[in-house]
């Protein structure tokens, strides 16, 4: 039997870590590549934790089952037991694994197209850090070439415990009288959400379950999905529409009018409802959050959950309740908190359910829109250019760093006056009139994202469209 070395296999695959997890084309994730990542991950944490089993789960991508089997084979080669939870949301897998103090591997590409996939890794104490990622990439773990894939039996405990995590916090009639639409598509949590909301008293109507994988991006909502939500709300009289990205860690929530909430606005309302003292949020979030008087401290980080989680360590030494969220909506609970006199355990990974429930809890008998309407009038919008060469993205960012005024002119903003430039993550240009244009290459795919903040939703949308349109015409 051939002996392979994890670092060599991973390097030859061309797969790298993005903002959250290792991502690549499906054909790059061969059985040996998946096994190499699993061996490297386990070998990198074995001197820090004691465990006898590893948990694995998947999303609904057609390539995910075989990848899970390859990871499971690697775990078995190490003499460890495999607990396979099947298709469940990433936060459900992370939660049950943390409670059992075992590491876990989630097979998911999140929101990226189905011809790609990925792996997310969790230590027994939570999501891996950027330092852990480097340890995985450089680990020298020898293993036998994968020749056969094991059959895996699904354990349903992760889904059950995930539902219990939230239903235990509230009265069983907390959502009585509420009608909630679940936009199911191919979300990994689509079989859990209706039972969860129904257990809290809501009437649930399932919408558009898909047998094919749908790459929902909660940070760049398609116009077709915006129109669907408005039509659904008008037809069914929903109090709320709930959906997620592919692996169920990023929420997509619409109010009673069918208007999707921006993820950072959802996170802000959730954090306020939970009386969180200190926040860690990426630099791309709406500036109204850092200006809010509701929090004792707000830290700004690079984009990606590992950076938010890394900030939790410092915040937990100074504050009693800590959380974070991203512009894409994922809410991360960095400390134990009390809700309704009950303790909700920390879950330092992105979660879609918690912010949605806290939003509904906070709205009470009123519409969700009433909570949004009282917020300061700062509007954000984002979109992306897909299949955009990484090299071109990097050249544009470099041009902006060297001469941001010239880049603004090339993007069509000839009358814009630059105030400051923030290089925390990508290129964030703050204009004198308060508008913000933020360009950043995706860490997961060949895409260039544009984030804009402005004084009106229409203006933010127009600036994003104008910026991306002109970027495609720039000669590099």
Secondary structure by P-SEA (a helix, b strand, c coil): cbbbbaaaaaaaacccccccccccccccccaaaaaaaaaaaaaaccccccccbbbbbbccccccaaaaaaaaaaaaaacbbbbbbccccaaaaaaaaaaacccccccccccccccccbbbbbcccccccaaaaaaaaacccccccccbbbbbbbbaaaaaaaaaaccccccccccccbbbbbbcccccccccaaaaaaaaccccccccccccccccccccccaaaaaaaaaaaaaccccccccccccccbbbbbccccccccaaaaaaaaaaaacccbbbbcccccccccccccccbbbbbcccaaaaaaaaaaaaacccccccccccbbbbbcbbbbcccccccccccccccaaaaaaaaaaccccaaaaaaacccbbbbbcccccccaaaaaaaaaaaaacaaaaaaaacccccccccccccccbbbbccccbbbbbbccccccbbbbbbbcccaaaaaaaaaaaaaaaaaccc
